[in-house]
Amino acid sequence: MNAILKDKSFQLSIILTIIFIGTGIVFLFLGLVDYSWILFGLLPVVLGIAIGTMKIRKYALWGTIITTILLLITIYIPGLSGVICIVMAIGLVIPFIFLGYVITLLVKRYKLIKGTNKLSVLFLPLIPFLIAAPTEHFLKKEKETIIEVKTEKIFNYTPNQVYDAIKSVDTLDAEKPFLLKLDLPIPTKCVLEKEEVGALRTCYFKGGRLSNADFGGGTITERVTEIERGKVLKMDVIDYNLIGRKWLGFKQAIYYFEPVGNGSCKLIRITTYTSVLTPRFYWEPMEKLGVKQEHDYVFNNLEKDLKTKYGK
């Protein structure tokens, strides 16, 4: 271990990683970069290129990987991201660092560039990010894509009974799905002020197990756009304050109550949201899973409340 810590390539790689990844984090705080390919792809690639350009690279890659992981973990502290998203980001960033590193080694094999340990040269690959990040941010035309997550479950109760139990919930306390046990915000209660169009319904959240007292909590405020007992409860999200999740934009929360068989109800819950995270193929499955697990938690609590009230 001492040999690694004293290795010049290891020490230099730490300096480079702090500068490169640190620049990305600072740009996030300043609003100069989006949660996009530029941040998750270009930045780690140019970091890998810088590391590969080093003249001596004995422990350089180890220094970069370790430092990158530690830096990404630190953005949890100010509430810039949650644990699950940090793990996802690590899984995206590290392969791109390898990609940049391998590209440079291939180029050096054909003697197109020479290795160097001069910081002035090793910082050059950062320039494309410094130009591309703010350029993308200020010239990007927002194209809002609405994503829908739907969950269905049959309850052995009438549509009116299910409606009465879900419209307002004093306390949510049920078996938590896996992601809610980790870091996703956990709904604690939902309050509907009136049963009429235009009324507000406010849902309160607390942080997950890995969150501190404040992180991950907050509120979602909805305005009723359609309501009919035992048939539909449709709401537009007009305000949300879920700490640490600024990349999600919640749009609608909808409940449909459909009679099934003799005295049962199929409850359909639909959440629509937007997200600025890219690449979409990487982030969207986890986003949908997170929303789906919050649905499951609400349904678990609803089943418990119905059983307590009606004894079935």
C-alpha positions as CSV (number, residue, x, y, z in Angstrom):
1,M,0.0,0.0,0.0
2,N,2.8,2.4,0.9
3,A,4.4,1.7,-2.5
4,I,1.1,2.7,-4.3
5,L,0.7,5.9,-2.2
6,K,4.3,7.0,-3.0
7,D,4.0,6.2,-6.7
8,K,4.2,9.3,-8.8
9,S,1.7,8.2,-11.3
10,F,-0.8,7.4,-8.6
11,Q,-0.3,10.9,-7.1
12,L,-0.5,12.7,-10.4
13,S,-3.7,10.8,-11.4
14,I,-5.3,12.0,-8.1
15,I,-4.5,15.6,-9.0
16,L,-5.9,15.2,-12.6
17,T,-9.0,13.5,-11.4
18,I,-9.8,16.1,-8.7
19,I,-9.4,18.9,-11.4
20,F,-11.5,17.1,-14.1
21,I,-14.3,15.6,-11.9
22,G,-14.2,18.6,-9.6
23,T,-14.7,20.9,-12.5
24,G,-17.8,18.9,-13.5
25,I,-19.2,19.2,-9.9
26,V,-18.5,22.9,-9.8
27,F,-20.3,23.3,-13.1
28,L,-23.3,21.5,-11.7
29,F,-23.4,23.9,-8.7
30,L,-23.1,26.9,-11.0
31,G,-25.7,25.6,-13.5
32,L,-23.2,25.5,-16.4
33,V,-23.7,21.8,-17.3
34,D,-26.8,19.6,-17.8
35,Y,-27.2,16.0,-16.6
36,S,-26.3,14.8,-20.1
37,W,-23.8,13.0,-22.3
38,I,-21.4,15.9,-21.8
39,L,-21.2,15.3,-18.1
40,F,-21.6,11.5,-17.9
41,G,-19.7,10.7,-21.2
42,L,-17.4,13.4,-22.5
43,L,-15.9,14.4,-19.1
44,P,-14.9,10.9,-18.1
45,V,-13.6,10.2,-21.6
46,V,-11.3,13.2,-21.6
47,L,-10.2,12.3,-18.1
48,G,-9.3,8.8,-19.4
49,I,-7.4,10.4,-22.3
50,A,-5.4,12.6,-19.8
51,I,-4.5,9.5,-17.7
52,G,-3.5,7.5,-20.7
53,T,-1.3,10.3,-22.0
54,M,0.9,10.1,-18.8
55,K,4.4,9.0,-19.4
56,I,4.4,6.6,-16.5
57,R,1.0,4.9,-15.6
58,K,1.9,2.2,-13.1
59,Y,-1.0,2.9,-10.7
60,A,-2.6,5.9,-12.5
61,L,-5.8,4.1,-13.4
62,W,-6.3,3.0,-9.8
63,G,-5.8,6.5,-8.5
64,T,-8.4,7.8,-11.0
65,I,-11.0,5.2,-10.2
66,I,-10.7,5.6,-6.4
67,T,-10.7,9.4,-6.6
68,T,-13.6,9.5,-8.9
69,I,-15.7,7.3,-6.7
70,L,-14.8,9.4,-3.6
71,L,-15.6,12.7,-5.4
72,L,-19.0,11.4,-6.6
73,I,-19.8,10.2,-3.1
74,T,-19.1,13.7,-1.7
75,I,-21.9,15.3,-3.8
76,Y,-24.3,13.4,-1.5
77,I,-23.4,15.6,1.5
78,P,-24.8,18.9,0.1
79,G,-27.9,17.1,-1.2
80,L,-26.9,17.3,-4.9
81,S,-27.7,13.7,-5.4
82,G,-29.0,10.6,-3.7
83,V,-27.1,7.3,-3.0
84,I,-28.9,5.3,-5.7
85,C,-28.2,8.0,-8.3
86,I,-24.5,8.2,-7.2
87,V,-24.1,4.4,-7.7
88,M,-25.8,4.7,-11.1
89,A,-23.5,7.5,-12.1
90,I,-20.4,5.5,-11.0
91,G,-21.6,2.7,-13.2
92,L,-21.8,5.1,-16.1
93,V,-18.7,7.2,-15.6
94,I,-16.0,4.5,-14.8
95,P,-16.5,2.7,-18.2
96,F,-16.1,6.0,-20.1
97,I,-12.8,6.6,-18.2
98,F,-11.6,3.2,-19.4
99,L,-12.7,4.1,-22.9
100,G,-10.7,7.3,-23.0
101,Y,-7.7,5.5,-21.4
102,V,-7.8,2.7,-24.0
103,I,-8.2,5.1,-26.9
104,T,-5.1,6.9,-25.8
105,L,-3.1,3.7,-25.5
106,L,-4.1,2.7,-29.0
107,V,-3.1,6.1,-30.4
108,K,0.3,5.9,-28.5
109,R,0.9,2.4,-29.9
110,Y,1.0,3.9,-33.4
111,K,3.3,6.6,-32.1
112,L,0.9,9.4,-33.0
113,I,1.4,11.0,-29.6
114,K,4.1,10.8,-26.9
115,G,3.6,10.3,-23.2
116,T,4.2,13.2,-20.9
117,N,3.8,14.1,-17.2
118,K,3.6,17.9,-17.8
119,L,0.4,19.2,-16.2
120,S,0.1,21.9,-18.8
121,V,-0.3,19.2,-21.5
122,L,-2.4,16.8,-19.4
123,F,-5.0,19.5,-18.8
124,L,-5.5,20.0,-22.5
125,P,-8.2,17.3,-22.9
126,L,-10.3,19.2,-20.4
127,I,-10.8,22.0,-22.9
128,P,-13.5,20.3,-25.0
129,F,-15.6,19.8,-21.8
130,L,-15.1,23.5,-20.8
131,I,-16.4,24.5,-24.2
132,A,-19.1,21.9,-24.7
133,A,-20.8,22.0,-21.3
134,P,-21.9,25.7,-21.2
135,T,-22.5,25.7,-25.0
136,E,-25.0,22.7,-24.6
137,H,-26.6,24.3,-21.5
138,F,-27.3,27.7,-23.0
139,L,-28.1,26.6,-26.6
140,K,-30.1,23.5,-25.8
141,K,-33.8,23.7,-26.7
142,E,-35.9,22.0,-24.1
143,K,-37.8,19.1,-25.6
144,E,-40.1,17.8,-22.8
145,T,-40.8,14.1,-23.0
146,I,-43.5,12.9,-20.6
147,I,-42.9,9.4,-19.1
148,E,-45.8,7.4,-17.7
149,V,-45.7,4.7,-15.0
150,K,-48.8,2.7,-14.4
151,T,-49.5,0.2,-11.6
152,E,-52.6,-2.0,-11.3
153,K,-53.9,-4.0,-8.4
154,I,-57.2,-5.7,-7.5
155,F,-58.5,-5.1,-4.0
156,N,-61.3,-7.2,-2.4
157,Y,-63.3,-4.1,-1.6
158,T,-65.8,-1.9,-3.4
159,P,-64.6,1.0,-5.5
160,N,-66.2,3.4,-3.0
161,Q,-64.3,1.8,-0.1
162,V,-61.0,1.9,-2.0
163,Y,-61.6,5.6,-3.0
164,D,-62.4,6.6,0.6
165,A,-59.2,5.0,1.9
166,I,-56.9,6.5,-0.7
167,K,-58.2,10.1,-1.2
168,S,-56.6,11.1,2.1
169,V,-54.1,9.0,4.2
170,D,-53.3,10.1,7.7
171,T,-50.3,7.8,8.1
172,L,-48.5,5.5,5.6
173,D,-46.7,2.7,7.3
174,A,-46.4,-0.6,5.4
175,E,-43.9,-3.0,4.1
176,K,-41.3,-1.0,2.1
177,P,-40.0,-2.2,-1.3
178,F,-36.2,-2.4,-1.7
179,L,-35.4,1.0,-3.1
180,L,-37.5,2.8,-0.4
181,K,-35.5,0.9,2.2
182,L,-32.4,2.5,0.8
183,D,-32.7,6.1,-0.4
184,L,-35.9,6.9,-2.2
185,P,-38.2,9.4,-0.4
186,I,-41.0,7.7,1.5
187,P,-44.5,9.1,1.5
188,T,-45.8,9.6,5.1
189,K,-49.3,11.1,4.6
190,C,-51.5,12.7,1.9
191,V,-54.1,15.3,2.8
192,L,-57.0,16.3,0.4
193,E,-58.5,19.6,1.6
194,K,-61.9,19.2,-0.3
195,E,-63.5,16.7,-2.6
196,E,-64.0,19.1,-5.5
197,V,-62.2,20.2,-8.7
198,G,-59.6,22.8,-7.8
199,A,-58.9,21.5,-4.3
200,L,-55.4,20.8,-3.2
201,R,-53.9,17.5,-2.1
202,T,-50.5,17.6,-0.4
203,C,-48.3,14.5,0.1
204,Y,-45.5,14.6,2.6
205,F,-42.3,12.6,2.4
206,K,-39.3,11.7,4.5
207,G,-35.9,10.5,3.6
208,G,-35.0,6.8,3.2
209,R,-32.8,4.8,5.5
210,L,-29.5,6.0,4.0
211,S,-30.6,9.6,4.1
212,N,-30.1,12.1,6.9
213,A,-33.0,13.8,8.6
214,D,-33.8,16.2,5.8
215,F,-32.3,14.8,2.6
216,G,-34.8,13.0,0.4
217,G,-37.9,14.5,2.2
218,G,-40.2,17.2,1.1
219,T,-43.7,17.6,-0.4
220,I,-45.7,17.2,-3.6
221,T,-48.7,19.5,-4.0
222,E,-51.4,18.5,-6.4
223,R,-54.6,20.2,-7.7
224,V,-57.6,18.1,-8.4
225,T,-58.7,18.3,-12.1
226,E,-61.3,15.5,-12.0
227,I,-63.0,13.7,-9.1
228,E,-65.8,11.3,-8.8
229,R,-66.2,9.0,-5.8
230,G,-65.4,5.4,-6.6
231,K,-64.5,6.2,-10.2
232,V,-61.6,8.7,-10.7
233,L,-59.3,11.0,-8.9
234,K,-57.1,13.0,-11.3
235,M,-54.6,15.6,-10.2
236,D,-52.0,17.9,-11.8
237,V,-48.8,18.4,-9.8
238,I,-48.4,22.1,-9.3
239,D,-45.4,22.1,-6.9
240,Y,-42.9,19.6,-5.6
241,N,-40.0,19.9,-3.2
242,L,-38.3,16.5,-3.0
243,I,-34.8,17.4,-1.9
244,G,-32.0,16.1,-4.0
245,R,-34.1,15.2,-7.1
246,K,-34.0,18.4,-9.2
247,W,-33.8,16.4,-12.5
248,L,-37.3,15.0,-12.2
249,G,-40.4,17.0,-13.0
250,F,-43.7,15.5,-11.8
251,K,-46.7,16.2,-14.0
252,Q,-49.8,14.2,-13.0
253,A,-51.1,11.7,-10.4
254,I,-54.2,9.7,-11.4
255,Y,-56.3,7.0,-9.7
256,Y,-58.9,5.0,-11.6
257,F,-61.3,2.8,-9.7
258,E,-62.9,0.0,-11.8
259,P,-65.4,-2.5,-10.4
260,V,-64.3,-6.1,-10.8
261,G,-66.5,-9.2,-10.2
262,N,-68.7,-9.1,-7.1
263,G,-67.7,-6.2,-4.9
264,S,-64.0,-5.9,-5.8
265,C,-62.1,-3.0,-7.3
266,K,-59.2,-2.7,-9.7
267,L,-57.2,0.3,-8.7
268,I,-55.1,1.9,-11.5
269,R,-52.4,4.4,-10.4
270,I,-50.7,6.5,-13.1
271,T,-47.8,8.9,-12.5
272,T,-46.4,11.0,-15.2
273,Y,-43.1,12.8,-15.0
274,T,-40.3,14.4,-17.0
275,S,-36.5,13.9,-16.6
276,V,-33.4,15.7,-17.8
277,L,-31.1,12.8,-17.2
278,T,-29.4,11.4,-20.3
279,P,-28.6,8.9,-21.8
280,R,-32.3,7.9,-21.4
281,F,-31.7,4.2,-22.1
282,Y,-29.5,4.1,-19.0
283,W,-31.5,6.2,-16.5
284,E,-35.2,5.6,-17.5
285,P,-35.5,2.0,-16.3
286,M,-34.3,3.0,-12.8
287,E,-36.5,6.1,-12.7
288,K,-39.5,3.9,-13.6
289,L,-38.6,1.3,-11.1
290,G,-38.3,4.0,-8.4
291,V,-41.8,5.3,-9.2
292,K,-43.2,1.8,-9.4
293,Q,-41.9,0.9,-6.0
294,E,-43.5,4.1,-4.5
295,H,-46.7,2.9,-6.0
296,D,-46.3,-0.5,-4.5
297,Y,-45.6,1.0,-1.1
298,V,-48.8,3.1,-1.3
299,F,-50.8,0.0,-2.4
300,N,-49.3,-2.0,0.5
301,N,-50.5,0.6,3.0
302,L,-53.9,0.8,1.3
303,E,-54.3,-2.9,1.7
304,K,-53.4,-2.7,5.3
305,D,-55.8,0.3,6.0
306,L,-58.7,-1.4,4.2
307,K,-58.2,-4.6,6.2
308,T,-58.1,-2.7,9.4
309,K,-61.3,-0.7,8.6
310,Y,-63.4,-3.4,7.0
311,G,-61.8,-6.6,8.5
312,K,-61.6,-8.7,5.3
